[in-house]
Amino acid sequence: SSFVLIGANLLPLFGALFWGWDLGMVMLLYWAESAVIGFFNVCKIVVIGKWAAAFAGPFFIGHFGGFMAGHFLFLYAFFLRGSGNGPELDASLPVVLELFGDLWPALLAMFVSHGYSFLQNFLGREEYRGRSIGDQMKEPYSRILFMHLVIIFGGGLSMALGEPAPVIMGVIVIKTVVDLRAHLKEHRAEKDGKNASQ
């Protein structure tokens, strides 16, 4: 699953080099990946909590959705408004969906990557054992914090340099490293939790 994750993370680099993606497009892709993570986190909550997920799932969706909305506002303000898409990009739903027309191969790869990890590790290796609903509900938020930090520092660097290409490469590399470290740490912790529960 680590190799699948790395492969999915290399697609934005390919898009930046050959498909003309700017920093705004890459950050929009990572925002959408957070939604994919949230989707599979709901699946994990259902596996862990069973009937209790009928209450915990909607609560997580509402809370995480609020973070996603706030994240998009920062993303729009720093990267999408006037970032290679005209002086004042409309943030309406049709325009945003049109942006995803170029991103769907990478987004599909990320969905497959997280889905494979869910099936292979969480279900196949029974990593849900020893996990609580509370632990699972908190898990995706560290990613949101990281992405906000990337927005702040990435936006500042792109404005300071004028040419955002080095920033795009840096964001992709850092994000891939952080994703891989978090992936390995998560599965080590879940393996230890499973062993402790047996």
Disulfide bonds with the S-S distance in Angstrom:
none
